[in-house]
């Protein structure tokens, strides 16, 4: 009998205790070059927010330079004890989509993990959201980090299957949510159809079921509709989702359909989900193009939730209030994401958390090589 036969595996929810959050740092050879100073300032603010609660792992081609800059700019020098860096070539900064996905051994219902069984770090293929953008270096980051001995977990190669972290949400109890817009989009996993992809997700993520959402695609989302832009899971069978009340907004009809679909969903126990609506962010435009600004793209960390804001005090405060209702025992921290959204993403897209069961080695000194 294999270990898999004896052990049920679970994809932990984001609110599971964490050991660290990974960031991939912007640099002049990324699309951030025209506003590199502004996005660097946002990243510094993000590092400060996360490091108050847990370790921040930073991947960057010039890690020593980033470390020196952070030591100058972080207001509380004690926070640098929780900042670690590793030198590695990168194409871009969207850690959520090229980062590893960790499975934990357990009973599949949030119970204690099976002792003496190591977590599994799944490395899926990242191909630039369906071959839209360069991804060679980013697709290699996970293996390079493992080869450097950074993770205390078992590495599992899934590079024959395209999967981005932003395209899935887990409740930690065996249900994985995704969108048909993204996973059925071209240049992902053809010739697999919906049924074939569902079977692969169940097998690779050890999920009991896959819930497909068919509505709620944000205009300007070049990921083809990641779920972390529209619907997020929270404790107590809660789903936070973007609600569009403005009948004149071009999103209105599609997001009404999303809400109706969510109302029909049931948990594995046959109960309706607790639904908490988040406001639709006011339209943000760049060069005449609407950008996919969304309050759903928040990051849950130990003791806090880091949330995007968009310089609209009324809606920003409402979103923070709703997120606080979903995570009542955590601090709620807003970070202006007006610069991040210029590249069609937000806070959750930039980050990837690792559960506490995954040991991470290394010191605060920049290490590794490009």
C-alpha positions in Angstrom: 0.0 0.0 0.0 1.4 3.4 -1.0 1.5 6.5 1.2 -1.3 8.0 -0.9 -3.4 5.0 -0.2 -3.0 5.5 3.6 -3.1 9.3 3.6 -5.8 11.7 2.6 -4.3 14.9 1.3 -5.7 18.4 1.4 -5.1 21.7 -0.3 -5.2 24.0 2.8 -7.2 27.1 2.7 -5.4 30.4 2.8 -6.3 31.1 6.4 -4.3 27.9 7.5 -1.3 28.9 9.6 1.6 29.9 7.5 5.4 29.9 7.6 6.1 32.5 4.9 4.8 34.5 2.0 6.9 34.6 -1.2 7.3 37.7 -3.5 9.0 38.0 -6.8 10.6 41.4 -7.0 10.1 43.8 -9.9 13.1 45.0 -11.9 14.0 47.0 -15.0 13.7 44.0 -17.3 10.0 43.5 -16.4 7.0 45.3 -17.7 7.2 47.5 -14.6 10.1 49.4 -16.0 8.1 52.6 -16.9 7.1 53.0 -13.3 9.6 51.0 -11.5 10.1 53.4 -8.6 6.3 53.5 -7.9 5.9 49.8 -7.9 9.0 49.3 -5.8 7.5 51.6 -3.2 4.3 49.5 -3.2 6.4 46.3 -2.8 8.3 47.9 0.2 4.9 48.7 1.8 3.7 45.1 1.2 6.9 43.7 2.7 6.4 45.8 5.8 2.8 44.8 6.2 3.5 41.0 5.9 6.7 41.0 7.9 4.8 42.3 11.0 3.1 38.9 11.1 5.4 36.3 9.4 8.5 35.7 7.2 8.7 37.2 3.7 10.7 35.3 1.1 11.9 37.5 -1.8 13.1 36.1 -5.2 15.0 38.6 -7.3 17.8 38.4 -9.9 19.8 40.9 -7.9 18.9 39.9 -4.4 21.8 41.6 -2.6 20.8 44.9 -4.1 17.2 44.5 -3.1 18.2 43.6 0.5 20.4 46.7 0.7 17.5 48.9 -0.5 15.1 47.3 2.0 17.4 47.9 4.9 17.5 51.6 3.9 13.7 52.0 3.4 11.9 49.8 5.9 10.9 52.0 8.8 11.2 49.3 11.5 14.7 47.7 11.1 13.6 44.8 13.3 11.3 43.6 10.4 14.4 42.7 8.4 14.8 39.7 10.7 11.7 38.3 8.9 12.9 39.1 5.4 14.9 36.5 3.4 16.1 36.7 -0.2 17.2 34.3 -2.9 18.8 35.3 -6.2 17.1 33.8 -9.2 16.4 34.9 -12.8 12.8 36.1 -13.3 10.5 37.3 -16.1 7.9 39.1 -14.0 6.4 39.3 -10.5 3.2 37.3 -10.3 4.2 34.7 -7.7 0.6 33.5 -7.2 0.7 32.0 -10.7 4.3 30.6 -11.0 4.7 29.7 -7.3 4.4 26.2 -5.8 1.1 24.8 -4.5 1.4 22.8 -1.2 -0.6 19.8 -0.2 -0.8 18.7 3.4 -1.4 15.2 4.8 -4.5 15.0 7.0 -8.0 13.6 7.2 -9.4 16.0 4.5 -11.7 17.7 7.0 -9.4 20.1 8.7 -8.3 17.4 11.3 -4.7 16.7 12.4 -2.2 15.9 9.8 -0.7 12.5 9.6 2.6 12.7 11.4 5.9 11.8 9.7 4.4 12.4 6.3 6.0 15.4 4.6 4.0 18.1 2.8 4.1 17.9 -1.0 5.2 20.9 -3.0 3.5 20.7 -6.4 5.3 22.5 -9.3 2.8 23.0 -12.2 3.8 24.5 -15.5 3.4 28.2 -15.9 3.2 29.3 -19.5 2.4 33.0 -19.2 -1.4 32.6 -19.0 -1.8 30.7 -22.2 1.5 31.7 -23.9 0.6 35.4 -23.8 3.9 36.5 -22.1 7.4 35.3 -21.6 7.5 32.7 -18.8 10.7 30.6 -19.2 12.5 31.9 -16.1 9.4 32.1 -13.9 8.5 28.6 -14.8 11.9 27.5 -13.5 11.8 29.3 -10.1 10.2 26.5 -8.1 12.7 23.9 -9.1 15.6 26.3 -8.5 14.4 27.1 -5.0 14.1 23.4 -4.3 17.5 22.7 -5.7 18.9 25.4 -3.3 17.4 23.5 -0.4 15.0 26.2 0.7 11.9 24.0 1.4 11.4 21.1 3.8 8.8 19.2 1.7 8.7 16.7 -1.0 8.9 18.1 -4.5 6.3 16.8 -7.0 6.8 17.6 -10.7 3.5 18.5 -12.5 5.2 20.4 -15.4 3.1 18.4 -17.9 0.0 20.3 -16.7 -0.6 24.1 -16.8 -2.1 25.5 -13.6 -1.9 28.9 -12.1 -2.4 29.5 -8.4 -4.8 32.3 -9.0 -7.1 30.0 -10.9 -8.1 27.9 -7.9 -9.5 28.4 -4.4 -9.7 25.8 -1.7 -12.0 25.6 1.3 -9.6 23.1 3.0 -12.3 20.4 3.1 -11.9 18.9 -0.3 -13.7 21.4 -2.5 -11.7 23.3 -5.1 -13.3 26.3 -6.9 -12.3 27.4 -10.4 -13.7 29.2 -13.5 -14.5 27.8 -16.8 -13.3 31.0 -18.4 -9.7 30.3 -17.4 -9.2 26.6 -17.3 -10.9 26.1 -20.7 -9.1 29.0 -22.4 -6.7 28.3 -25.3 -3.1 27.2 -24.9 -3.6 25.7 -21.4 -4.3 22.0 -21.4 -5.8 21.1 -24.8 -6.9 18.7 -26.0 -8.4 18.0 -22.6 -12.1 19.1 -22.3 -13.9 20.2 -19.1 -14.4 16.7 -17.9 -10.8 15.7 -18.6 -9.4 18.8 -16.8 -11.7 18.2 -13.8 -10.4 14.7 -13.5 -6.8 15.9 -13.6 -7.5 18.6 -11.0 -9.1 16.0 -8.7 -6.1 13.6 -9.1 -3.3 16.2 -8.8 -4.9 18.3 -6.0 -6.4 15.3 -4.3 -9.8 17.1 -4.3 -13.1 15.5 -3.6 -14.9 17.8 -6.0 -14.4 20.7 -8.4 -16.9 23.6 -8.5 -16.9 25.4 -11.8 -18.0 29.1 -11.9 -19.2 30.2 -15.4 -19.7 33.9 -14.9 -18.0 37.0 -13.5 -15.2 37.7 -15.9 -13.6 41.1 -15.3 -12.9 43.2 -18.3 -9.1 43.7 -18.8 -8.2 40.5 -17.0 -5.5 38.9 -19.1 -5.5 35.7 -17.1 -8.7 34.7 -18.8 -10.7 35.0 -15.6 -8.8 33.9 -12.5 -11.2 33.1 -9.6 -9.1 35.2 -7.1 -10.4 38.3 -8.9 -14.1 37.5 -8.3 -14.8 34.8 -5.6 -12.8 33.9 -2.5 -13.3 31.3 0.2 -13.3 32.2 4.0 -14.0 30.2 7.2 -17.4 28.8 8.1 -18.4 28.0 4.5 -18.2 31.6 3.5 -17.7 32.9 0.0 -16.8 36.5 -0.7 -17.7 37.7 -4.2 -17.8 40.8 -6.3 -21.4 42.2 -6.7 -22.2 44.7 -9.4 -25.2 46.9 -8.5 -24.7 49.5 -11.2 -27.0 48.6 -14.1 -25.0 50.9 -16.3 -21.7 49.0 -15.7 -20.8 46.7 -18.5 -20.1 44.0 -16.0 -23.7 44.1 -14.5 -25.4 41.2 -16.3 -22.5 38.8 -16.0 -22.0 39.4 -12.3 -25.8 39.1 -11.6 -25.5 35.7 -13.2 -22.5 34.9 -11.0 -24.4 35.8 -7.9 -27.3 33.5 -9.0 -24.9 30.7 -9.5 -23.4 31.2 -6.1 -26.8 31.1 -4.5 -27.5 27.7 -5.9 -24.2 26.2 -4.7 -24.2 23.8 -1.7 -21.4 22.6 0.5 -20.4 18.9 0.6 -22.9 18.7 3.6 -25.7 20.0 1.4 -25.9 23.4 3.0 -26.0 26.8 1.3 -22.9 29.0 1.5 -22.7 32.1 3.5 -22.4 34.8 0.9 -20.7 38.2 1.6 -20.8 40.6 -1.3 -17.8 42.9 -2.0 -18.4 46.1 -4.0 -17.4 46.4 -7.6 -14.4 48.7 -7.7 -14.9 51.9 -9.7 -13.6 51.7 -13.3 -9.9 52.3 -13.6 -8.6 53.1 -17.1 -5.2 53.2 -18.7 -4.8 54.4 -22.3 -8.5 54.0 -22.8 -8.5 50.3 -21.5 -10.4 49.3 -18.5 -8.3 47.5 -15.9 -9.5 44.6 -13.7 -9.6 46.4 -10.4 -11.1 44.2 -7.7 -11.4 44.0 -4.0 -11.5 40.2 -4.1 -7.7 40.0 -4.6 -6.7 40.2 -1.0 -4.1 38.1 0.8 -4.8 36.2 4.1 -1.8 35.9 6.4 -1.2 35.0 10.0 -3.2 37.4 12.1 -4.2 39.8 9.2 -5.7 40.2 5.8 -3.9 42.5 3.3 -6.4 44.1 1.0 -6.2 46.2 -2.2 -7.6 49.7 -2.2 -8.1 52.0 -5.1 -8.3 55.6 -3.8 -12.1 55.6 -3.4 -12.7 56.1 0.4 -16.3 55.0 0.5 -15.8 51.7 -1.5 -12.4 51.0 0.0 -13.8 51.2 3.5 -16.8 49.1 2.6 -14.6 46.4 1.2 -12.3 46.4 4.2 -15.4 46.1 6.5 -16.8 43.1 4.6 -13.4 41.4 4.5 -13.1 42.0 8.3 -16.5 40.4 8.8 -15.3 37.3 7.0 -12.0 37.2 9.0 -13.1 38.7 12.4 -10.0 37.7 14.3 -7.5 39.2 11.9 -6.3 42.8 11.4 -7.5 44.2 8.1 -4.8 46.2 6.3 -5.4 48.3 3.1 -2.6 48.9 0.6 -3.1 51.3 -2.3 -3.0 49.0 -5.4 -3.4 51.8 -8.0 0.1 51.1 -9.4 -0.2 47.2 -9.2 -3.4 47.3 -11.3 -1.6 49.0 -14.2 -0.2 45.5 -15.0 -3.7 43.9 -14.6 -3.2 42.4 -11.2 -3.3 43.1 -7.5 -2.0 42.0 -4.1 -3.1 38.4 -4.1 -1.6 38.0 -7.6 1.8 39.1 -6.4 2.0 36.7 -3.5 2.1 33.0 -2.6 1.8 31.7 1.0 3.3 28.5 2.4 1.6 26.6 5.2 3.4 26.3 8.5 4.1 22.6 8.0 6.6 23.5 5.3 9.9 24.3 6.8 12.0 27.0 5.0 15.7 27.2 5.5 18.1 30.0 5.1 19.0 33.3 6.8 18.1 36.9 6.1 21.1 37.2 3.9 20.6 37.2 0.2 21.7 33.8 -1.1 21.7 31.7 -4.2 22.6 32.6 -7.8 20.9 33.7 -11.0 
